[in-house]
């Protein structure tokens, strides 16, 4: 239960690139997660729409995974330093997917 209370103190859990976490937080360590979304059938006519929609889905999944990891170790927030998004395409099934790797620093709230 202590980990959950520490996790709930922050109004914002994930800070992206130039967004800095609060100065009051202490560095816990460096971490990396991967996220992948379900495969979808490719329609080349809709590929821009497909990319946008799937990218938003991937980023939502990544935010969810990082938030779970922060809660798991009793942290307060995470600062994403870099991300790498790759595409996959299976020509036999004509399916498309996105996968992401996210490198971040995890922070904890200092003990009172």
C-alpha positions as a printed Julia matrix, in Angstrom:
112×3 Matrix{Float64}:
  0.0     0.0     0.0
  2.93    2.39    0.59
  3.97    2.17   -3.07
  0.49    3.12   -4.21
  0.39    6.22   -1.96
  3.77    7.41   -3.27
  2.59    6.82   -6.83
 -0.62    8.83   -6.32
  1.09   12.01   -5.05
  2.1    13.25   -8.48
 -0.47   14.98  -10.65
  1.54   13.95  -13.7
  3.41   10.65  -13.91
  5.09   10.67  -17.35
  7.31   13.57  -18.48
  8.42   13.51  -22.13
 11.85   14.69  -23.36
 12.12   18.43  -22.54
  9.46   18.27  -19.82
 11.35   17.97  -16.56
 10.04   16.2   -13.47
  9.72   18.18  -10.24
 13.04   19.07   -8.59
 11.8    17.58   -5.32
 11.97   14.02   -6.71
 15.01   11.74   -6.33
 16.45    9.64   -9.14
 15.74    5.92   -8.7
 17.4     4.6   -11.85
 17.34    4.11  -15.63
 14.83    1.78  -17.21
 13.59    0.7   -20.61
 10.28   -0.73  -21.71
  9.03   -2.04  -25.02
  5.52   -1.74  -26.31
  3.91   -3.31  -29.35
  0.42   -3.01  -30.72
 -1.77   -5.53  -32.49
 -1.29   -6.18  -36.17
 -3.8    -4.68  -38.59
 -4.48   -5.33  -42.25
 -2.8    -2.77  -44.52
 -4.72   -0.7   -47.0
 -2.2     1.44  -48.87
 -4.87    4.01  -49.63
 -5.32    4.6   -45.89
 -1.69    4.31  -44.78
 -1.36    7.89  -43.42
 -4.54    7.53  -41.38
 -3.44    4.07  -40.3
 -0.02    5.34  -39.13
 -1.56    8.2   -37.11
 -4.15    6.01  -35.46
 -1.7     3.18  -34.69
  0.97    5.62  -33.42
 -1.53    7.14  -30.97
 -2.48    3.62  -29.85
  1.19    2.69  -29.34
  1.92    5.84  -27.34
 -1.12    5.23  -25.14
  0.08    1.67  -24.53
  3.59    2.94  -23.69
  2.2     5.52  -21.22
  0.15    2.8   -19.56
  3.15    0.45  -19.29
  5.41    3.16  -17.82
  2.75    4.2   -15.33
  2.41    0.56  -14.23
  6.18    0.24  -13.85
  6.41    3.44  -11.79
  3.65    2.11   -9.5
  5.3    -1.32   -9.29
  8.54   -0.02   -7.77
  6.83    2.64   -5.63
  8.05    5.55   -7.71
  6.56    8.95   -8.27
  7.23    9.74  -11.94
  9.25    8.93  -15.06
 11.18   11.14  -17.48
 11.36    9.69  -21.01
 14.73   10.5   -22.54
 14.42    8.77  -25.89
 12.09    6.61  -27.87
 12.5     4.46  -30.93
  9.49    3.5   -33.04
  9.81    0.78  -35.65
  7.34   -0.58  -38.15
  6.71   -4.14  -39.11
  5.04   -5.51  -42.22
  4.24   -9.1   -43.03
  3.86   -9.33  -46.83
  2.28  -12.79  -46.69
 -0.66  -11.58  -44.58
 -0.35   -7.9   -45.55
 -0.41   -6.93  -41.87
  1.23   -3.87  -40.34
  2.26   -3.09  -36.75
  4.3    -0.67  -34.69
  6.73   -1.4   -31.88
  8.42    1.08  -29.59
 11.34    1.1   -27.19
 11.31    3.8   -24.5
 14.33    4.71  -22.36
 13.45    6.64  -19.2
 14.66    7.76  -15.79
 12.49    6.76  -12.84
 12.07    8.96   -9.78
 10.85    8.41   -6.25
  9.46   10.85   -3.75
 12.01   11.38   -0.94
 11.06    9.99    2.45
  9.88   12.64    4.89
